[in-house]
Amino acid sequence: MSAQPTAASPATGKVLELDNVHTYYGSIHALKGITIDVGEQEIVTLLGANGAGKSTTLRSINGLNHPRRGKIHFQGDDITNAPPHSIVSRGVAQSPEGRRLFPRMTVFENLEMGAFQRTDKSGMSEDIDRVYSLFPRLAERKSQKAGTLSGGEQQMVAIGRALMARPKLLMLDEPSMGLAPIFVEKIFEIVVEINKQGTPILLVEQNALMALEVANRGYVLETGKIALADDAKSLRTNEQVRKTYLGES
């Protein structure tokens, strides 16, 4: 399978850059100066406890909750205040927490929904084939209603739907949540394969051990701030990370 080309910011080689981002929910200061970036070949993971600001970071990027201060650049362009549909059309796709499929629609129809903004309809069948090659189980269940699938199969549909947009950046929000261990391992294998095919990935994940095994770099969020930032190998051996996120005493 050929890799989809990605275009990074020419000055930095970064696909995504957040600079001192402050995001609020009403009067609640959820992100307090987040600065992160994702390179064009990378898997970057965001770690942190519930309420640390991981999902808010994704919402700030995808335009669902615009920052009050700071800047977000995608491929060198300022998208800080861009509407969500514009950000999707630029090439940012997300597989959301909880999957959020259309349960009464078939697997195939759910995948089609991922390409609703595309105009190159001739390329859609090629991308459907790509999704089926990544997730052979979905090819077997393409006529089955999404709501009748197992949790792991639904997660495959959610990621496949995001890939149908031919993203230049794929954001994954808690892809392993609620899945059996065998499905968790399979999902992360696919995440690595998607990245090898040329798609940068920003990964929010509760399973810190698995996330740090597949990521190049990581950021640890605590109450809306970056507490740690390092390459994944260093974070795996960091004593604070091992105690707090890897369950070691």
N, C-alpha and C positions, 0 to 999 in steps of 0.2 A: 504494500500500500504506500503510495507516495505521500510525502509530508506536505501539508498545506503551508505555503510560505507565510511568514509573519514579518511585518514591518515595524521596527522599533523606532523610538525617538532617535533621529540621526545623531544628535549630539551626545547621547548617553548610552545608547544600546538598550535602553529600558522601554518595555512596552507600557508599563503602568508606573506612575509616580504620584504618591500622596505627600504633600508638603505641609506640615503643621496644621492638620485638619481638625477642626472643632465642630462637632455635630451635637445638636440638642434635640430632645423630645420635649417640646414646650419649654419649661424652665429647667428641665433636667439636663445637665451637662454630661452627655454620654461619651463623647470622644474629646479628649483634652490634649490636642496637639499631636495627632498621629502622623508619623513620617515613615513611610514604607515604600518599597519599589519591587517590581517583578521584571526580571530580564527576559529576553526573547526566547531563551532555551530552558527556562527554569520551571521547577515546581517550588513554590514558596508557601509555607504553612503558617497559619495564625493559630496560636494556642492560647488557652486561658479558661478560667472558670466561667460558669454561667453568669451573665451580666457583666463580663469584662469588657465587652464592646466588639466582639468578633463579628456578629451579624450586622451590627450597626455600621461597621466598616464596609461590609459588602453593600448595604443599603445606600451608603454615601457614594460609593463608586457607581452603582447602577441607576442612580438618579431618583430613588424612592425617598430619600431623606437628604436634601442638599445641605452641605456644611454652611455654617454661618461665617466661619473664617477658614483660611487656608486654601490651597489649590489642589486640584486633581488633574493630572495630564495623562492622556492615553495616546500613544504613538506620537507624542509631542504636541498634541492639541489639548487646549484647556476644555475639559468637560465638566468643570465644577458645578455649573448650573444648567447643564444640558438636560432636556427631558428624557425619561427612560427609553422611549421608542427610538430617539436619536442615538442613544448610547448603544442599544442593541444593534441598530443598523450600522454603527461604526465597527462592530465586531466583538462586543462584550456579551457573553452568554453565561447564564447561571443555571445550575441545577440546585433548586432551593431546598432548604431544610424541610423535611416532611414530604418531599417529592411533588406534591400538588399536581397530580395527574388529573386527566378528565376520565373519571372512573367508568362512565357508560360508553366511552369511545374505545375502539380497538387499539391494540398496540400500534398498528400501522397508522391509524388516524392521529394518535398522540404524537408520533414521530413527525408526521406531516405538519402538525401545528408549530413545531420548532422552526419550520422554514417559511412561516407565513409572511415574513417581510422580504423574502427573496424574490428577485425578478427572473433569475436564471433557472426557470423550471426544468430545463433540460438536464441540469446538474443534480437535480433532487434524487433521481433514481440511483445515480452513482453514490450519493451520500447515504441513501437508505442501505445500499449494499455494504458500504463501509461500516455502518452501525451493526448490521447483521453479522459482519465478519468479526467485529469486536465482541458482540454478544450473540452467539449462535442460538441461544435459548429463545431470544426474541424472534428470530426467524421462524422457529417452530410454533410460536404463539402469536404471530402477527395478526391473526383474525380474532384473537381472544380479547374480551373486554378487560381494560387495564385494572379495573376494580376487583377482578377475580384473581389477580396474580399474587404471588407471595411477596413479602416485603423486599427481598433481594431482587426479584424480577422487576418490581416497580422501580427500584433504584436504578436498575439498568435502563429502563425506559426513560427515566428522568435525565440521566446523563446522555443517552442517545438523542433525546429531544433537543438538548442544548447543543449537541454536536451538529444537528441539522441546520443550525444557523451559520455553519462554517466559521466558528469563532476564531478571532485573533488572540483572545484571552478567554479561558474557561474558568469560571468561579464555581467551586463546589462547596456547598454549605452542609456540613455534617453528613457526608455520604454513607458512613457506616452505622448511623444511629438506628438502633432497634433491630439490627441484622444478626443472624446466626454467624458464628465464627467462620464457617466455610464460605459464606457469602462475603464477609468482610475481606478475607484474603483475596477472593476473586476480584472484588471491586478495586482494590488497590493495585492488583496486577494490571487491570485495564487502565487505571489512572496513569501508571508508568508508560504503558504502550501508547496512550493518546499523546503524552508528552514527547515520546520518541518520534511520533509521526509529525511533530512540528508545532504543537499547540502549547503555549505557556499556560501554567495552571496556578491559581491562587486557591489554596485549600484551607478551609476552616474545618477542624476535626477534633472531636472529643477524645478519640483514641490517639493520644500523643505518641505512644510508642510506634504505631504503624505510620503515623504521619511523618515522624522524623526519620523513619526508615526509607521512605520514598522521596522526601523533599531534599532540595539542595540547600535551602536556607530556611530559617524560621524566625518568627517574632513571638514573644510572649507578652500578652496584654494583661494588665491588672488595673481594674477600675478606670478604664478609658485611656490608659497611658501605656507606652511601650516600656516594659520592665527589663526585657532582655532581647537582644538581636544578635544572631550569630549563625554560622553554618550549622547544618543539621547534626553533623557528627559531634561538634562541640556541645550543642545543646543536649544531645543524648547522654553525654558524660558530665554535664553540669550538675553539681550536687543539689542546687535548689530545684532544678527541673525534675531530677530523679525523685526527690522527696514529694514535691507538690503534684506532679502530673503523671509520673510513672509508678506511683504507689510504693516506692521503696522507703524504708525507714532509715 
